[in-house]
Amino acid sequence: MYGLLLLLHILAATIWTGGHIVLAVVILPKVLAQRSAEKLLEFESVYEKIGMPALIIQVITGLMLAYRMLPDVMQWINFANPVAHAILAKLSLLALTVGFAIDARLRVIPTLSEKTLTTMAWHIIPVTVFSILFVVVGVSFRTGWLY
């Protein structure tokens, strides 16, 4: 079961992180140069169909993997426990990602235009950084970087 959870988690992370890197490095510069909200919305509508399920899979499998590592959920917030550092880092990144996503979905995207593209960029770039940090923290479970 552990191997399957880890595989699904890594595949979903690949989709989520890879999609955001493509968005931030390839799509966003073109969108900003052309001032084209339509191109950004076009990418978002296609990517969202695989990106959001990937994020949901990451959350579910991530919680299951964390529970396998520390079955006492109260230990997840025990700063004296080194494994909790990585779990808390992942949960913090998730909270930041959700916060930016909610703000983008409710405030930025409904009024997206050439004038508000920069605001959207200030959502895309941090979420991309968060997604890369998710991977770094995930690797730390094996390397012990955060312990």
Protein Blocks (a to p, Z undefined) as FASTA:
>chain_A
ZZmmmmmmmmmmmmmmmmmmmmmmmmmmmmmmnopaklmmmmmmmmmmmmmmmmmmmmmm
mmmmmmmmmmplklmmmmklmklmmmmmmmmmmmmmmmmmmmmmmmmmmmgcfklmmmmm
mmmmmmmmmmmmmmmmmmmmmnommZZ
